[in-house]
Amino acid sequence: MKHKLVIGFFILAISSVCTAQRYKSGDYLVNTNIDKFVGTWKWQSGNDIVIIKLKKVKYLFPIAGFFQDQLFGAHSYIQNGVVIESTLDEFDLLGPDRMGSILLYNVASDPPDYVEGTILDITKGQKGVKLILTYVAGSTPQAIWTTGPHPHRSYDQAGFTLPRDIALVKQ
């Protein structure tokens, strides 16, 4: 079920930006804007820690038949020294056939330092919440993490397990 929801979300997202351009089956939309997000990111406040790992994947949209670069990832949340949820052990398995708990994209009309998508709240039964990462360049790059209600799902944001607005540091 999780996989179908995620695929549905991505098809809707891509179809909304593809109305001006028609891609043929087999086309590959390369996106170098997302390269800066690839890797391990960490936020820590006292004993609370969020770690995310992101990788770039050439993803095939099955119905449309074209490929596009996406970010697939895994996350971990530790609160007061206790692991609340973690999908990091799945990270090495992520690829075209396995998405993970974080799915992010950037389209041509988006700013180059911005990706958006979904993060799954594992504790709340794998409900998807909108996630936006904004890249901040510097000697130690940061990604500003913002969560919010998902536009295609009703979900009580107040009940979201993970922190809402944090600054992750690239590891």
N, C-alpha and C positions, 0 to 999 in steps of 0.2 A: 504494500500500500504506500509506504514512504516513497519508494522509487517512482510509482505512478504519479504521486503528487508533485514530486520534484520535476519530472519530465513535463508534466502539464504546465507547471509554472514557467519553465524555460521556453516552452513552445509559445505560450502567451506573450512572454517578454520579447522574444525574438520576432514573433509575427507582428507585434505592435511597431517595431522599428524597421521592418522589412517591407512596408507597404510601398515605399518610394522606389525600392530596388527589388528586382526579382533575381534570385539566385537559382542557378541550375543545379540539378542533381550532381553531386560530386564536387561542387565548388568548395574551396577552403578559404575561409575568412581569417587571415592571420591577424593577430592583435598583439603588437609589441607593447602597447600601453600597460598591459597587466603584468609584464615581466618583473617590474619593481616590487610587486606584492608577493612574489614567490619566495618561500622560505619559512623560517620560524619566527614568530612574534610573541612577545610576552608583556603582560601587565602584572604589577604586583603592588599591593597596598597592605602592609602588615603581613598577616598570614593568609590573605586572599590572593589567589593567583589565577590568571587566565593565560593559557598558552594555545596558540593556533598554529597549525602548519598548513601551508598552501602549496599546491603544485599546479602547473599549467598543463591542461589536457586538450588534445585535439578531439573535440566531441562531435559526434554525428547526430544531427537532429533527424530521427527516423522518419517522420512524416514528410518533412521538407526535403530530406536527402542531401543537405549540404553540411559541411563541417565548419565549426567555429571554435576558436580558442576560448576556453573557460578556465576558471580557477576552482578546483575541487580541494576540499580540505577536511581536517579533523581538529577537534578542540578538546581542551581539558579545563575544568573549573575546580579549584581547590578553595574551600572556604574554612577559615579557622583551622587550617592544617588538615582538613578532611576532604578527600576526593568526593565531590558531589556528582560529577559526571565526567567521563572521558571516552573519547573515541580515537585517541592517538595511536592505539595499537593497530588500528585499521589503516593508517596512513599509507604504508608501503603497498597496500593492495589497491589503492585508488587508481582509477584509470578510465578509459572509455566505457567500460562496462560496470564500473562501480564508482558512485559519486561521493559518498562520505557525508559528513554532517554539516559541511559548509559548501555552498555553491554560489559563486560570484561571477559577474561578467561586466564588461564595459563595451558599449557600442559607439559607433562613430560620432554620434551627437553628444556623448558624455564628455566631460572634461577628462584629460588624460591621467589625472591623479585621483581618479574616482572609480570605485567598483561597487556594485550593489548586487544583492541577491537574497539568499535565505540561510539562516542557521537553524538547525533543529534543536529544540529544547528537549533533550533526552529524558530529563526528569519528569516533564509534563506529558509524556507519551509521544514524543517525537513531533511535537507541533512546530511548524515552521514560523519563524519570526523574521521580518525584514532586517537585513544587516547591510550597513553602508560602511565602507572603509575609505578614508581619504588619506592619501599619502602626503607626508610632510618631509621634504628632503632636509638633509643636514648631516653633520658628521656622524650622528647616530640617527638613522631614519626612524620616523614614527608613522604609525597608521592610527588615525582617529576613528574609533569604533563607535557607531551610533546604531542603536536598534530602535525599532518602532513597529507599529501595527502593520501587518502584511496587507497589501491592498486587495488581495484575492481571498483572504480568509478572515473570519472573525476569531479573534483571540484576545484574551484579557492580558494586555501588556503588563499590568500590575502584577500578574502572576508569573511572569517570566523569571526563570531561575538565574540566568546569567546577568552580570552587571550591564547597565544600559549605556552609559557614555564614559568611555575610558580611552586612554592613549597607550597603545601598544608600542613596544620598542623592538626593532629588528635585532635578532640574536645572531 
